[in-house]
């Protein structure tokens, strides 16, 4: 799915002519602690509720913040997983999307991105998660898949992440089986380090639980 297909037209934008008080009302109405500031098609940055609350004059226009805002955004050609990563790492409720001409196209909420990841990352399928740790030179997805197949376990999806603190590769596997003892034992026989195991994983409806599972799944 292209990133622009996830854009939510209901997410409002702030204009430079809006006042600080206007922005606070809009943030309260949307329950989003940050909103994009846009002048026509020109994206100026994200306006935080905390900055507005600390501002002395509520009648000042938002143009006073131009040039001082975080211009966090995703280009439309990026994969939605990159938008998820951006939302999580920067702790923002919405991710603005720009085209190749740097024009503002719209924004995507963090909740919508989580829902997309859950629907498209096999997270709603029954099964479990295994996290392997290894040196970069030891990584072979083919061998990992053969070990799983030998235990009648299918890899539904995988993520590869380099831990910057340890320099080790972490490979997260979403499997179709909830009972993972035999495949874990098989990995250990092949001298793989099994860092984490999450078995018997039901579909999560609670956002906090889904957030925790997504963090494990995409290794962020």
C-alpha distance (Angstrom), angle and dihedral (degrees) to the residues before:
residue distance angle dihedral
X1 . . .
X2 3.84 . .
X3 3.78 116.1 .
X4 3.80 94.5 -118.1
X5 3.82 89.9 59.7
X6 3.81 87.7 68.8
X7 3.82 94.9 53.7
X8 3.81 111.8 123.0
X9 3.82 113.6 -143.1
X10 3.81 89.9 -162.3
X11 3.82 92.1 69.6
X12 3.82 104.4 97.2
X13 3.79 127.4 -142.9
X14 3.78 130.1 -138.3
X15 3.81 120.3 -127.3
X16 3.82 127.3 -145.7
X17 3.81 88.5 -116.8
X18 3.82 92.1 57.6
X19 3.78 114.9 101.0
X20 3.78 126.8 -125.2
X21 3.80 87.9 -107.5
X22 3.82 91.0 51.4
X23 3.80 90.3 51.9
X24 3.79 93.3 49.5
X25 3.80 90.9 52.2
X26 3.80 91.8 49.6
X27 3.80 92.2 48.2
X28 3.81 89.7 50.0
X29 3.81 91.4 50.1
X30 3.80 94.4 49.5
X31 3.84 96.2 39.3
X32 3.81 87.6 -134.5
X33 3.80 114.9 130.4
X34 3.83 91.8 -152.1
X35 3.80 133.0 37.7
X36 3.81 132.5 -177.8
X37 3.80 120.2 -103.4
X38 3.81 109.7 -140.5
X39 3.79 132.5 179.7
X40 3.79 106.1 -163.8
X41 3.82 101.8 -54.9
X42 3.80 93.1 -23.1
X43 3.80 112.2 107.1
X44 3.82 110.2 -147.9
X45 3.80 102.1 179.6
X46 3.78 145.3 -88.3
X47 3.80 120.3 -50.7
X48 3.81 113.4 -148.6
X49 3.77 123.3 -148.5
X50 3.82 90.2 -135.8
X51 3.83 91.2 59.4
X52 3.79 91.4 49.9
X53 3.80 93.2 49.0
X54 3.81 90.3 53.6
X55 3.81 93.3 48.9
X56 3.81 112.5 108.2
X57 3.82 101.0 -146.4
X58 3.85 114.3 50.0
X59 3.83 90.0 -169.7
X60 3.81 94.2 62.5
X61 3.79 115.1 112.2
X62 3.78 119.3 -116.0
X63 3.80 89.5 -117.2
X64 3.83 85.8 86.1
X65 3.81 87.5 73.0
X66 3.82 96.2 54.7
X67 3.78 111.3 125.3
X68 3.80 92.5 17.1
X69 3.81 100.5 75.3
X70 3.79 131.8 98.3
X71 3.83 105.7 -105.7
X72 3.78 94.6 -152.9
X73 3.83 112.1 165.6
X74 3.80 146.1 136.2
X75 3.78 125.7 -124.5
X76 3.79 112.3 -121.3
X77 3.82 93.2 -122.0
X78 3.82 92.4 62.8
X79 3.79 122.0 100.9
X80 3.83 116.0 -102.0
X81 3.81 88.9 -115.7
X82 3.82 87.5 68.3
X83 3.80 89.7 55.0
X84 3.81 89.7 50.7
X85 3.79 89.7 51.5
X86 3.79 91.4 49.5
X87 3.81 93.1 49.5
X88 3.79 92.3 50.2
X89 3.79 99.2 42.7
X90 3.81 93.7 46.2
X91 3.82 96.1 36.4
X92 3.79 93.8 -131.9
X93 3.83 124.8 153.4
X94 3.82 93.8 -143.2
X95 3.80 135.2 28.8
X96 3.83 116.4 -147.1
X97 3.82 116.4 -140.1
X98 3.83 123.7 -145.8
X99 3.80 130.4 -172.4
X100 3.79 126.1 -131.0
X101 3.81 89.7 -85.1
X102 3.82 88.8 57.8
X103 3.80 90.9 -111.5
X104 3.79 120.3 148.0
X105 3.82 112.5 -108.5
X106 3.79 100.9 172.6
X107 3.78 141.3 -80.6
X108 3.79 138.9 -85.4
X109 3.79 122.9 -145.6
X110 3.79 121.1 -126.5
X111 3.82 89.9 -122.4
X112 3.81 91.1 55.7
X113 3.80 90.4 50.5
X114 3.81 91.4 50.5
X115 3.79 89.9 49.6
X116 3.80 90.5 50.3
X117 3.79 91.7 50.2
X118 3.78 92.2 48.4
X119 3.79 92.0 50.0
X120 3.81 96.3 43.1
X121 3.79 102.5 34.9
X122 3.82 97.4 61.6
X123 3.81 89.9 -110.1
X124 3.79 91.9 131.3
X125 3.78 90.8 56.1
X126 3.82 116.1 94.7
X127 3.77 113.8 -105.4
X128 3.77 142.5 79.2
X129 3.78 144.6 -86.4
X130 3.80 129.2 -118.0
X131 3.81 123.4 -170.1
X132 3.81 116.4 -157.9
X133 3.81 124.8 -167.5
X134 3.80 122.5 -154.1
X135 3.76 146.6 141.0
X136 3.79 116.1 -84.8
X137 3.79 92.4 -112.6
X138 3.81 91.4 54.4
X139 3.80 94.9 57.7
X140 3.79 116.0 114.9
X141 3.78 117.6 156.0
X142 3.80 89.1 -169.7
X143 3.78 92.6 59.4
X144 3.81 92.2 43.3
X145 3.81 89.7 52.5
X146 3.83 92.0 48.2
X147 3.81 91.0 52.3
X148 3.79 90.1 51.7
X149 3.79 93.2 45.9
X150 3.80 89.2 50.8
X151 3.80 87.6 61.5
X152 3.83 93.7 43.2
X153 3.79 91.1 -107.6
X154 3.80 120.8 137.3
X155 3.81 122.4 -151.4
X156 3.81 106.4 -133.0
X157 3.78 94.3 -177.5
X158 3.80 140.8 -15.1
X159 3.78 140.2 -157.3
X160 3.81 128.1 -161.1
X161 3.79 120.4 -155.0
X162 3.80 133.2 173.9
X163 3.79 112.5 -139.0
X164 3.80 103.2 -137.5
X165 3.81 92.1 -158.6
X166 3.80 96.7 54.1
X167 3.81 101.4 21.9
X168 3.80 87.8 -132.0
X169 3.78 126.3 132.2
X170 3.80 116.6 -118.1
X171 3.79 116.5 -158.7
X172 3.80 116.4 -165.4
X173 3.81 115.6 -160.5
X174 3.81 124.6 -165.5
X175 3.80 106.5 -156.2
X176 3.80 135.3 -169.4
X177 3.82 93.7 -127.8
X178 3.78 128.1 79.7
X179 3.79 94.2 -163.6
X180 3.80 104.5 71.1
X181 3.78 104.3 163.6
X182 3.82 95.7 103.8
X183 3.80 96.1 47.3
X184 3.82 90.7 45.3
X185 3.80 88.8 53.2
X186 3.81 89.3 48.7
X187 3.81 91.8 53.0
X188 3.79 90.0 49.9
X189 3.81 90.5 50.9
X190 3.79 87.7 56.5
X191 3.82 88.1 50.1
X192 3.78 96.4 -110.3
X193 3.79 116.7 150.3
X194 3.80 109.0 -123.2
X195 3.78 103.3 -153.7
X196 3.81 101.0 177.2
X197 3.80 138.1 4.0
X198 3.80 126.7 -164.0
X199 3.78 112.3 -176.4
X200 3.76 134.1 174.1
X201 3.80 94.1 29.4
X202 3.81 114.7 178.0
X203 3.80 123.6 -161.7
X204 3.80 107.9 -82.3
X205 3.78 121.0 -133.0
X206 3.80 95.8 170.5
X207 3.82 109.9 88.7
X208 3.82 94.6 -143.4
X209 3.81 91.5 53.1
X210 3.79 91.6 45.1
X211 3.81 90.3 49.8
X212 3.82 90.7 54.3
X213 3.81 91.7 49.3
X214 3.79 92.4 47.3
X215 3.78 91.4 52.3
X216 3.77 90.1 54.6
X217 3.78 92.7 44.2
X218 3.80 99.3 50.7
X219 3.83 95.6 34.1
X220 3.79 100.3 -130.3
